[in-house]
Amino acid sequence: MIKDRGNIKWTAMMLPEHVQCLKEALIDEHRIKPPQLDEQAIEEFEMIICDAMEFNKQLRFEVFQNGFTNTLNGTVHYINSMKSQILVQDTKGYFHHIPFINLVNIQPE
């Protein structure tokens, strides 16, 4: 007589630790390396920022954070050259400190 467990034999057992590791592996797979900007791109960003500050224009910032790029729309409120940061006020009125080294791209709205 064959004692077979049927479908029970083929069901997978996933512990919460396994699920968490799979989610982390999937996130790590989509991460990117931090961009390296050349001097020409930095000068172009400076010109766009100065023009936007003068005429109070909206800009779209692409910011590198934790392996991903986030988009932020807003106006440049202040440039802190000592800390190498810019202070951006978004469309909802919140302020964000963005380090220069985390900038990927800046475009006028």
Backbone as XML, in Angstrom:
<?xml version="1.0"?>
<chain id="A" units="angstrom">
  <residue number="1" name="MET">
    <atom name="N" x="0.829" y="-1.171" z="0.000"/>
    <atom name="CA" x="0.000" y="0.000" z="0.000"/>
    <atom name="C" x="0.886" y="1.252" z="0.000"/>
  </residue>
  <residue number="2" name="ILE">
    <atom name="N" x="0.639" y="2.198" z="-0.923"/>
    <atom name="CA" x="1.404" y="3.445" z="-1.008"/>
    <atom name="C" x="0.710" y="4.503" z="-0.163"/>
  </residue>
  <residue number="3" name="LYS">
    <atom name="N" x="1.480" y="5.095" z="0.735"/>
    <atom name="CA" x="0.929" y="6.164" z="1.568"/>
    <atom name="C" x="1.477" y="7.488" z="1.045"/>
  </residue>
  <residue number="4" name="ASP">
    <atom name="N" x="0.665" y="8.147" z="0.251"/>
    <atom name="CA" x="1.065" y="9.409" z="-0.366"/>
    <atom name="C" x="0.327" y="10.552" z="0.330"/>
  </residue>
  <residue number="5" name="ARG">
    <atom name="N" x="1.041" y="11.674" z="0.529"/>
    <atom name="CA" x="0.420" y="12.818" z="1.182"/>
    <atom name="C" x="-0.347" y="13.709" z="0.201"/>
  </residue>
  <residue number="6" name="GLY">
    <atom name="N" x="-0.287" y="13.451" z="-1.083"/>
    <atom name="CA" x="-1.023" y="14.226" z="-2.075"/>
    <atom name="C" x="-0.471" y="15.636" z="-2.239"/>
  </residue>
  <residue number="7" name="ASN">
    <atom name="N" x="-1.352" y="16.594" z="-2.243"/>
    <atom name="CA" x="-0.963" y="17.987" z="-2.458"/>
    <atom name="C" x="-0.183" y="18.589" z="-1.296"/>
  </residue>
  <residue number="8" name="ILE">
    <atom name="N" x="-0.313" y="18.048" z="-0.122"/>
    <atom name="CA" x="0.395" y="18.582" z="1.041"/>
    <atom name="C" x="1.905" y="18.538" z="0.820"/>
  </residue>
  <residue number="9" name="LYS">
    <atom name="N" x="2.358" y="17.538" z="0.115"/>
    <atom name="CA" x="3.784" y="17.375" z="-0.147"/>
    <atom name="C" x="4.336" y="18.536" z="-0.972"/>
  </residue>
  <residue number="10" name="TRP">
    <atom name="N" x="3.526" y="19.144" z="-1.829"/>
    <atom name="CA" x="4.010" y="20.152" z="-2.766"/>
    <atom name="C" x="3.727" y="21.592" z="-2.344"/>
  </residue>
  <residue number="11" name="THR">
    <atom name="N" x="3.105" y="21.814" z="-1.226"/>
    <atom name="CA" x="2.863" y="23.192" z="-0.782"/>
    <atom name="C" x="4.147" y="23.760" z="-0.190"/>
  </residue>
  <residue number="12" name="ALA">
    <atom name="N" x="4.368" y="25.024" z="-0.481"/>
    <atom name="CA" x="5.589" y="25.680" z="-0.012"/>
    <atom name="C" x="5.373" y="26.245" z="1.387"/>
  </residue>
  <residue number="13" name="MET">
    <atom name="N" x="6.426" y="26.215" z="2.154"/>
    <atom name="CA" x="6.378" y="26.810" z="3.476"/>
    <atom name="C" x="7.264" y="28.054" z="3.456"/>
  </residue>
  <residue number="14" name="MET">
    <atom name="N" x="6.656" y="29.210" z="3.645"/>
    <atom name="CA" x="7.399" y="30.462" z="3.627"/>
    <atom name="C" x="7.349" y="31.075" z="5.022"/>
  </residue>
  <residue number="15" name="LEU">
    <atom name="N" x="8.494" y="31.157" z="5.658"/>
    <atom name="CA" x="8.584" y="31.813" z="6.945"/>
    <atom name="C" x="8.644" y="33.322" z="6.727"/>
  </residue>
  <residue number="16" name="PRO">
    <atom name="N" x="8.258" y="34.114" z="7.702"/>
    <atom name="CA" x="8.323" y="35.571" z="7.543"/>
    <atom name="C" x="9.744" y="36.060" z="7.224"/>
  </residue>
  <residue number="17" name="GLU">
    <atom name="N" x="10.739" y="35.361" z="7.734"/>
    <atom name="CA" x="12.127" y="35.742" z="7.444"/>
    <atom name="C" x="12.446" y="35.531" z="5.967"/>
  </residue>
  <residue number="18" name="HIS">
    <atom name="N" x="11.904" y="34.451" z="5.388"/>
    <atom name="CA" x="12.131" y="34.191" z="3.968"/>
    <atom name="C" x="11.482" y="35.268" z="3.112"/>
  </residue>
  <residue number="19" name="VAL">
    <atom name="N" x="10.259" y="35.633" z="3.458"/>
    <atom name="CA" x="9.538" y="36.664" z="2.704"/>
    <atom name="C" x="10.290" y="37.985" z="2.775"/>
  </residue>
  <residue number="20" name="GLN">
    <atom name="N" x="10.780" y="38.353" z="3.957"/>
    <atom name="CA" x="11.523" y="39.601" z="4.128"/>
    <atom name="C" x="12.811" y="39.598" z="3.304"/>
  </residue>
  <residue number="21" name="CYS">
    <atom name="N" x="13.524" y="38.488" z="3.292"/>
    <atom name="CA" x="14.754" y="38.390" z="2.495"/>
    <atom name="C" x="14.469" y="38.489" z="0.999"/>
  </residue>
  <residue number="22" name="LEU">
    <atom name="N" x="13.379" y="37.897" z="0.546"/>
    <atom name="CA" x="13.015" y="37.990" z="-0.866"/>
    <atom name="C" x="12.663" y="39.427" z="-1.253"/>
  </residue>
  <residue number="23" name="LYS">
    <atom name="N" x="11.934" y="40.128" z="-0.381"/>
    <atom name="CA" x="11.591" y="41.531" z="-0.654"/>
    <atom name="C" x="12.845" y="42.395" z="-0.717"/>
  </residue>
  <residue number="24" name="GLU">
    <atom name="N" x="13.774" y="42.200" z="0.216"/>
    <atom name="CA" x="15.019" y="42.965" z="0.224"/>
    <atom name="C" x="15.856" y="42.673" z="-1.011"/>
  </residue>
  <residue number="25" name="ALA">
    <atom name="N" x="15.881" y="41.423" z="-1.440"/>
    <atom name="CA" x="16.642" y="41.068" z="-2.642"/>
    <atom name="C" x="16.037" y="41.728" z="-3.876"/>
  </residue>
  <residue number="26" name="LEU">
    <atom name="N" x="14.735" y="41.793" z="-3.946"/>
    <atom name="CA" x="14.065" y="42.441" z="-5.072"/>
    <atom name="C" x="14.346" y="43.938" z="-5.093"/>
  </residue>
  <residue number="27" name="ILE">
    <atom name="N" x="14.346" y="44.573" z="-3.924"/>
    <atom name="CA" x="14.656" y="46.001" z="-3.837"/>
    <atom name="C" x="16.112" y="46.245" z="-4.213"/>
  </residue>
  <residue number="28" name="ASP">
    <atom name="N" x="17.034" y="45.427" z="-3.711"/>
    <atom name="CA" x="18.453" y="45.590" z="-4.015"/>
    <atom name="C" x="18.745" y="45.408" z="-5.500"/>
  </residue>
  <residue number="29" name="GLU">
    <atom name="N" x="17.948" y="44.608" z="-6.167"/>
    <atom name="CA" x="18.144" y="44.374" z="-7.594"/>
    <atom name="C" x="17.887" y="45.630" z="-8.421"/>
  </residue>
  <residue number="30" name="HIS">
    <atom name="N" x="16.994" y="46.504" z="-7.949"/>
    <atom name="CA" x="16.623" y="47.708" z="-8.686"/>
    <atom name="C" x="17.419" y="48.947" z="-8.268"/>
  </residue>
  <residue number="31" name="ARG">
    <atom name="N" x="18.321" y="48.819" z="-7.328"/>
    <atom name="CA" x="19.126" y="49.971" z="-6.898"/>
    <atom name="C" x="20.115" y="50.364" z="-8.003"/>
  </residue>
  <residue number="32" name="ILE">
    <atom name="N" x="20.451" y="51.661" z="-8.030"/>
    <atom name="CA" x="21.437" y="52.159" z="-8.988"/>
    <atom name="C" x="22.621" y="52.738" z="-8.232"/>
  </residue>
  <residue number="33" name="LYS">
    <atom name="N" x="23.711" y="52.921" z="-8.948"/>
    <atom name="CA" x="24.901" y="53.509" z="-8.347"/>
    <atom name="C" x="24.771" y="55.032" z="-8.345"/>
  </residue>
  <residue number="34" name="PRO">
    <atom name="N" x="25.423" y="55.699" z="-7.396"/>
    <atom name="CA" x="25.345" y="57.160" z="-7.384"/>
    <atom name="C" x="25.977" y="57.751" z="-8.639"/>
  </residue>
  <residue number="35" name="PRO">
    <atom name="N" x="25.352" y="58.753" z="-9.234"/>
    <atom name="CA" x="25.881" y="59.336" z="-10.468"/>
    <atom name="C" x="27.108" y="60.204" z="-10.196"/>
  </residue>
  <residue number="36" name="GLN">
    <atom name="N" x="27.997" y="60.243" z="-11.152"/>
    <atom name="CA" x="29.172" y="61.099" z="-11.089"/>
    <atom name="C" x="28.991" y="62.217" z="-12.108"/>
  </residue>
  <residue number="37" name="LEU">
    <atom name="N" x="28.830" y="63.440" z="-11.640"/>
    <atom name="CA" x="28.612" y="64.571" z="-12.529"/>
    <atom name="C" x="29.945" y="65.204" z="-12.909"/>
  </residue>
  <residue number="38" name="ASP">
    <atom name="N" x="30.054" y="65.604" z="-14.162"/>
    <atom name="CA" x="31.255" y="66.300" z="-14.599"/>
    <atom name="C" x="31.080" y="67.803" z="-14.357"/>
  </residue>
  <residue number="39" name="GLU">
    <atom name="N" x="32.155" y="68.562" z="-14.576"/>
    <atom name="CA" x="32.132" y="69.992" z="-14.285"/>
    <atom name="C" x="31.142" y="70.741" z="-15.165"/>
  </residue>
  <residue number="40" name="GLN">
    <atom name="N" x="30.981" y="70.305" z="-16.402"/>
    <atom name="CA" x="30.057" y="70.971" z="-17.315"/>
    <atom name="C" x="28.614" y="70.837" z="-16.820"/>
  </residue>
  <residue number="41" name="ALA">
    <atom name="N" x="28.242" y="69.674" z="-16.321"/>
    <atom name="CA" x="26.889" y="69.473" z="-15.796"/>
    <atom name="C" x="26.666" y="70.315" z="-14.544"/>
  </residue>
  <residue number="42" name="ILE">
    <atom name="N" x="27.680" y="70.408" z="-13.697"/>
    <atom name="CA" x="27.569" y="71.213" z="-12.477"/>
    <atom name="C" x="27.395" y="72.684" z="-12.821"/>
  </residue>
  <residue number="43" name="GLU">
    <atom name="N" x="28.144" y="73.177" z="-13.795"/>
    <atom name="CA" x="27.999" y="74.574" z="-14.218"/>
    <atom name="C" x="26.614" y="74.830" z="-14.806"/>
  </residue>
  <residue number="44" name="GLU">
    <atom name="N" x="26.097" y="73.871" z="-15.553"/>
    <atom name="CA" x="24.757" y="74.021" z="-16.126"/>
    <atom name="C" x="23.709" y="74.066" z="-15.017"/>
  </residue>
  <residue number="45" name="PHE">
    <atom name="N" x="23.865" y="73.222" z="-13.995"/>
    <atom name="CA" x="22.951" y="73.244" z="-12.856"/>
    <atom name="C" x="23.003" y="74.593" z="-12.153"/>
  </residue>
  <residue number="46" name="GLU">
    <atom name="N" x="24.209" y="75.137" z="-11.981"/>
    <atom name="CA" x="24.353" y="76.433" z="-11.323"/>
    <atom name="C" x="23.652" y="77.540" z="-12.102"/>
  </residue>
  <residue number="47" name="MET">
    <atom name="N" x="23.776" y="77.509" z="-13.427"/>
    <atom name="CA" x="23.112" y="78.522" z="-14.246"/>
    <atom name="C" x="21.596" y="78.400" z="-14.142"/>
  </residue>
  <residue number="48" name="ILE">
    <atom name="N" x="21.081" y="77.183" z="-14.173"/>
    <atom name="CA" x="19.634" y="76.970" z="-14.066"/>
    <atom name="C" x="19.132" y="77.431" z="-12.699"/>
  </residue>
  <residue number="49" name="ILE">
    <atom name="N" x="19.877" y="77.124" z="-11.639"/>
    <atom name="CA" x="19.476" y="77.515" z="-10.287"/>
    <atom name="C" x="19.494" y="79.032" z="-10.131"/>
  </residue>
  <residue number="50" name="CYS">
    <atom name="N" x="20.540" y="79.685" z="-10.606"/>
    <atom name="CA" x="20.623" y="81.144" z="-10.493"/>
    <atom name="C" x="19.494" y="81.824" z="-11.264"/>
  </residue>
  <residue number="51" name="ASP">
    <atom name="N" x="19.207" y="81.331" z="-12.457"/>
    <atom name="CA" x="18.114" y="81.894" z="-13.251"/>
    <atom name="C" x="16.775" y="81.682" z="-12.549"/>
  </residue>
  <residue number="52" name="ALA">
    <atom name="N" x="16.575" y="80.516" z="-11.966"/>
    <atom name="CA" x="15.321" y="80.223" z="-11.275"/>
    <atom name="C" x="15.164" y="81.063" z="-10.017"/>
  </residue>
  <residue number="53" name="MET">
    <atom name="N" x="16.260" y="81.298" z="-9.306"/>
    <atom name="CA" x="16.183" y="82.135" z="-8.108"/>
    <atom name="C" x="15.864" y="83.588" z="-8.471"/>
  </residue>
  <residue number="54" name="GLU">
    <atom name="N" x="16.439" y="84.068" z="-9.563"/>
    <atom name="CA" x="16.229" y="85.459" z="-9.971"/>
    <atom name="C" x="14.774" y="85.719" z="-10.362"/>
  </residue>
  <residue number="55" name="PHE">
    <atom name="N" x="14.171" y="84.779" z="-11.094"/>
    <atom name="CA" x="12.819" y="84.981" z="-11.597"/>
    <atom name="C" x="11.769" y="84.142" z="-10.863"/>
  </residue>
  <residue number="56" name="ASN">
    <atom name="N" x="12.144" y="83.508" z="-9.738"/>
    <atom name="CA" x="11.251" y="82.703" z="-8.909"/>
    <atom name="C" x="10.519" y="81.640" z="-9.738"/>
  </residue>
  <residue number="57" name="LYS">
    <atom name="N" x="11.296" y="80.862" z="-10.489"/>
    <atom name="CA" x="10.741" y="79.818" z="-11.347"/>
    <atom name="C" x="10.703" y="78.481" z="-10.618"/>
  </residue>
  <residue number="58" name="GLN">
    <atom name="N" x="9.759" y="77.642" z="-11.025"/>
    <atom name="CA" x="9.668" y="76.279" z="-10.523"/>
    <atom name="C" x="10.693" y="75.408" z="-11.248"/>
  </residue>
  <residue number="59" name="LEU">
    <atom name="N" x="11.314" y="74.500" z="-10.504"/>
    <atom name="CA" x="12.274" y="73.556" z="-11.074"/>
    <atom name="C" x="11.866" y="72.139" z="-10.707"/>
  </residue>
  <residue number="60" name="ARG">
    <atom name="N" x="12.301" y="71.196" z="-11.528"/>
    <atom name="CA" x="12.119" y="69.768" z="-11.232"/>
    <atom name="C" x="13.502" y="69.187" z="-10.928"/>
  </residue>
  <residue number="61" name="PHE">
    <atom name="N" x="13.673" y="68.716" z="-9.695"/>
    <atom name="CA" x="14.937" y="68.148" z="-9.248"/>
    <atom name="C" x="14.828" y="66.630" z="-9.238"/>
  </residue>
  <residue number="62" name="GLU">
    <atom name="N" x="15.831" y="65.970" z="-9.772"/>
    <atom name="CA" x="15.960" y="64.524" z="-9.607"/>
    <atom name="C" x="17.082" y="64.311" z="-8.601"/>
  </residue>
  <residue number="63" name="VAL">
    <atom name="N" x="16.731" y="63.707" z="-7.469"/>
    <atom name="CA" x="17.648" y="63.581" z="-6.338"/>
    <atom name="C" x="17.929" y="62.103" z="-6.085"/>
  </residue>
  <residue number="64" name="PHE">
    <atom name="N" x="19.194" y="61.767" z="-5.899"/>
    <atom name="CA" x="19.620" y="60.399" z="-5.591"/>
    <atom name="C" x="19.524" y="60.185" z="-4.087"/>
  </residue>
  <residue number="65" name="GLN">
    <atom name="N" x="18.749" y="59.152" z="-3.684"/>
    <atom name="CA" x="18.628" y="58.818" z="-2.265"/>
    <atom name="C" x="18.553" y="57.301" z="-2.112"/>
  </residue>
  <residue number="66" name="ASN">
    <atom name="N" x="19.471" y="56.738" z="-1.380"/>
    <atom name="CA" x="19.466" y="55.313" z="-1.028"/>
    <atom name="C" x="19.356" y="54.386" z="-2.232"/>
  </residue>
  <residue number="67" name="GLY">
    <atom name="N" x="20.012" y="54.714" z="-3.314"/>
    <atom name="CA" x="20.027" y="53.839" z="-4.475"/>
    <atom name="C" x="18.920" y="54.091" z="-5.476"/>
  </residue>
  <residue number="68" name="PHE">
    <atom name="N" x="18.068" y="55.067" z="-5.228"/>
    <atom name="CA" x="16.973" y="55.384" z="-6.129"/>
    <atom name="C" x="16.946" y="56.881" z="-6.401"/>
  </residue>
  <residue number="69" name="THR">
    <atom name="N" x="16.294" y="57.290" z="-7.491"/>
    <atom name="CA" x="16.142" y="58.710" z="-7.778"/>
    <atom name="C" x="14.705" y="59.120" z="-7.479"/>
  </residue>
  <residue number="70" name="ASN">
    <atom name="N" x="14.570" y="60.219" z="-6.767"/>
    <atom name="CA" x="13.267" y="60.783" z="-6.438"/>
    <atom name="C" x="13.122" y="62.121" z="-7.151"/>
  </residue>
  <residue number="71" name="THR">
    <atom name="N" x="11.904" y="62.455" z="-7.514"/>
    <atom name="CA" x="11.627" y="63.711" z="-8.193"/>
    <atom name="C" x="10.996" y="64.683" z="-7.202"/>
  </residue>
  <residue number="72" name="LEU">
    <atom name="N" x="11.475" y="65.922" z="-7.230"/>
    <atom name="CA" x="10.975" y="66.967" z="-6.342"/>
    <atom name="C" x="10.724" y="68.213" z="-7.176"/>
  </residue>
  <residue number="73" name="ASN">
    <atom name="N" x="9.527" y="68.756" z="-7.113"/>
    <atom name="CA" x="9.189" y="69.993" z="-7.809"/>
    <atom name="C" x="9.128" y="71.115" z="-6.789"/>
  </residue>
  <residue number="74" name="GLY">
    <atom name="N" x="9.765" y="72.245" z="-7.116"/>
    <atom name="CA" x="9.725" y="73.368" z="-6.195"/>
    <atom name="C" x="10.625" y="74.501" z="-6.638"/>
  </residue>
  <residue number="75" name="THR">
    <atom name="N" x="10.730" y="75.501" z="-5.772"/>
    <atom name="CA" x="11.564" y="76.668" z="-6.044"/>
    <atom name="C" x="12.766" y="76.666" z="-5.113"/>
  </residue>
  <residue number="76" name="VAL">
    <atom name="N" x="13.860" y="77.205" z="-5.589"/>
    <atom name="CA" x="15.073" y="77.301" z="-4.783"/>
    <atom name="C" x="14.913" y="78.493" z="-3.853"/>
  </residue>
  <residue number="77" name="HIS">
    <atom name="N" x="15.006" y="78.227" z="-2.561"/>
    <atom name="CA" x="14.825" y="79.278" z="-1.563"/>
    <atom name="C" x="16.167" y="79.869" z="-1.128"/>
  </residue>
  <residue number="78" name="TYR">
    <atom name="N" x="17.197" y="79.003" z="-1.024"/>
    <atom name="CA" x="18.484" y="79.451" z="-0.497"/>
    <atom name="C" x="19.569" y="78.477" z="-0.934"/>
  </residue>
  <residue number="79" name="ILE">
    <atom name="N" x="20.768" y="78.988" z="-1.177"/>
    <atom name="CA" x="21.930" y="78.155" z="-1.482"/>
    <atom name="C" x="22.924" y="78.300" z="-0.333"/>
  </residue>
  <residue number="80" name="ASN">
    <atom name="N" x="23.273" y="77.202" z="0.303"/>
    <atom name="CA" x="24.235" y="77.198" z="1.389"/>
    <atom name="C" x="25.542" y="76.625" z="0.851"/>
  </residue>
  <residue number="81" name="SER">
    <atom name="N" x="26.467" y="77.499" z="0.521"/>
    <atom name="CA" x="27.729" y="77.048" z="-0.067"/>
    <atom name="C" x="28.662" y="76.436" z="0.976"/>
  </residue>
  <residue number="82" name="MET">
    <atom name="N" x="28.488" y="76.777" z="2.242"/>
    <atom name="CA" x="29.339" y="76.209" z="3.290"/>
    <atom name="C" x="29.043" y="74.714" z="3.486"/>
  </residue>
  <residue number="83" name="LYS">
    <atom name="N" x="27.771" y="74.337" z="3.429"/>
    <atom name="CA" x="27.377" y="72.939" z="3.594"/>
    <atom name="C" x="27.167" y="72.240" z="2.263"/>
  </residue>
  <residue number="84" name="SER">
    <atom name="N" x="27.341" y="72.951" z="1.160"/>
    <atom name="CA" x="27.117" y="72.422" z="-0.189"/>
    <atom name="C" x="25.701" y="71.857" z="-0.323"/>
  </residue>
  <residue number="85" name="GLN">
    <atom name="N" x="24.735" y="72.670" z="0.051"/>
    <atom name="CA" x="23.335" y="72.279" z="-0.014"/>
    <atom name="C" x="22.508" y="73.399" z="-0.635"/>
  </residue>
  <residue number="86" name="ILE">
    <atom name="N" x="21.351" y="73.007" z="-1.152"/>
    <atom name="CA" x="20.370" y="73.999" z="-1.554"/>
    <atom name="C" x="19.093" y="73.727" z="-0.764"/>
  </residue>
  <residue number="87" name="LEU">
    <atom name="N" x="18.378" y="74.789" z="-0.460"/>
    <atom name="CA" x="17.123" y="74.689" z="0.262"/>
    <atom name="C" x="16.006" y="74.900" z="-0.744"/>
  </residue>
  <residue number="88" name="VAL">
    <atom name="N" x="15.175" y="73.887" z="-0.910"/>
    <atom name="CA" x="14.109" y="73.909" z="-1.906"/>
    <atom name="C" x="12.767" y="73.882" z="-1.193"/>
  </residue>
  <residue number="89" name="GLN">
    <atom name="N" x="11.879" y="74.779" z="-1.617"/>
    <atom name="CA" x="10.509" y="74.777" z="-1.109"/>
    <atom name="C" x="9.632" y="74.104" z="-2.150"/>
  </residue>
  <residue number="90" name="ASP">
    <atom name="N" x="9.005" y="72.986" z="-1.771"/>
    <atom name="CA" x="8.191" y="72.247" z="-2.738"/>
    <atom name="C" x="6.832" y="72.924" z="-2.928"/>
  </residue>
  <residue number="91" name="THR">
    <atom name="N" x="5.999" y="72.336" z="-3.775"/>
    <atom name="CA" x="4.714" y="72.943" z="-4.120"/>
    <atom name="C" x="3.738" y="72.950" z="-2.949"/>
  </residue>
  <residue number="92" name="LYS">
    <atom name="N" x="3.958" y="72.108" z="-1.943"/>
    <atom name="CA" x="3.086" y="72.076" z="-0.767"/>
    <atom name="C" x="3.558" y="73.013" z="0.340"/>
  </residue>
  <residue number="93" name="GLY">
    <atom name="N" x="4.716" y="73.644" z="0.144"/>
    <atom name="CA" x="5.224" y="74.583" z="1.135"/>
    <atom name="C" x="6.267" y="74.007" z="2.067"/>
  </residue>
  <residue number="94" name="TYR">
    <atom name="N" x="6.629" y="72.731" z="1.928"/>
    <atom name="CA" x="7.643" y="72.117" z="2.782"/>
    <atom name="C" x="9.040" y="72.427" z="2.242"/>
  </residue>
  <residue number="95" name="PHE">
    <atom name="N" x="10.007" y="72.502" z="3.154"/>
    <atom name="CA" x="11.384" y="72.790" z="2.774"/>
    <atom name="C" x="12.211" y="71.504" z="2.802"/>
  </residue>
  <residue number="96" name="HIS">
    <atom name="N" x="13.116" y="71.371" z="1.816"/>
    <atom name="CA" x="13.985" y="70.201" z="1.697"/>
    <atom name="C" x="15.421" y="70.676" z="1.512"/>
  </residue>
  <residue number="97" name="HIS">
    <atom name="N" x="16.344" y="70.108" z="2.288"/>
    <atom name="CA" x="17.772" y="70.361" z="2.121"/>
    <atom name="C" x="18.321" y="69.295" z="1.180"/>
  </residue>
  <residue number="98" name="ILE">
    <atom name="N" x="18.874" y="69.720" z="0.059"/>
    <atom name="CA" x="19.401" y="68.781" z="-0.932"/>
    <atom name="C" x="20.898" y="69.027" z="-1.089"/>
  </residue>
  <residue number="99" name="PRO">
    <atom name="N" x="21.741" y="68.045" z="-0.762"/>
    <atom name="CA" x="23.181" y="68.189" z="-1.003"/>
    <atom name="C" x="23.479" y="68.204" z="-2.504"/>
  </residue>
  <residue number="100" name="PHE">
    <atom name="N" x="24.473" y="68.989" z="-2.886"/>
    <atom name="CA" x="24.846" y="69.082" z="-4.300"/>
    <atom name="C" x="25.238" y="67.729" z="-4.879"/>
  </residue>
  <residue number="101" name="ILE">
    <atom name="N" x="25.890" y="66.890" z="-4.076"/>
    <atom name="CA" x="26.373" y="65.611" z="-4.605"/>
    <atom name="C" x="25.234" y="64.639" z="-4.894"/>
  </residue>
  <residue number="102" name="ASN">
    <atom name="N" x="24.026" y="64.903" z="-4.345"/>
    <atom name="CA" x="22.882" y="64.020" z="-4.578"/>
    <atom name="C" x="22.043" y="64.451" z="-5.783"/>
  </residue>
  <residue number="103" name="LEU">
    <atom name="N" x="22.366" y="65.575" z="-6.395"/>
    <atom name="CA" x="21.596" y="66.025" z="-7.562"/>
    <atom name="C" x="21.949" y="65.191" z="-8.785"/>
  </residue>
  <residue number="104" name="VAL">
    <atom name="N" x="20.928" y="64.721" z="-9.472"/>
    <atom name="CA" x="21.110" y="63.946" z="-10.692"/>
    <atom name="C" x="20.808" y="64.815" z="-11.901"/>
  </residue>
  <residue number="105" name="ASN">
    <atom name="N" x="19.689" y="65.563" z="-11.815"/>
    <atom name="CA" x="19.272" y="66.389" z="-12.934"/>
    <atom name="C" x="18.392" y="67.518" z="-12.420"/>
  </residue>
  <residue number="106" name="ILE">
    <atom name="N" x="18.455" y="68.655" z="-13.104"/>
    <atom name="CA" x="17.588" y="69.799" z="-12.797"/>
    <atom name="C" x="16.999" y="70.272" z="-14.117"/>
  </residue>
  <residue number="107" name="GLN">
    <atom name="N" x="15.672" y="70.440" z="-14.142"/>
    <atom name="CA" x="14.998" y="70.925" z="-15.335"/>
    <atom name="C" x="14.001" y="72.001" z="-14.948"/>
  </residue>
  <residue number="108" name="PRO">
    <atom name="N" x="13.865" y="73.039" z="-15.775"/>
    <atom name="CA" x="12.819" y="74.038" z="-15.507"/>
    <atom name="C" x="11.440" y="73.438" z="-15.775"/>
  </residue>
  <residue number="109" name="GLU">
    <atom name="N" x="10.462" y="73.911" z="-15.034"/>
    <atom name="CA" x="9.078" y="73.436" z="-15.221"/>
    <atom name="C" x="8.453" y="74.139" z="-16.390"/>
  </residue>
</chain>
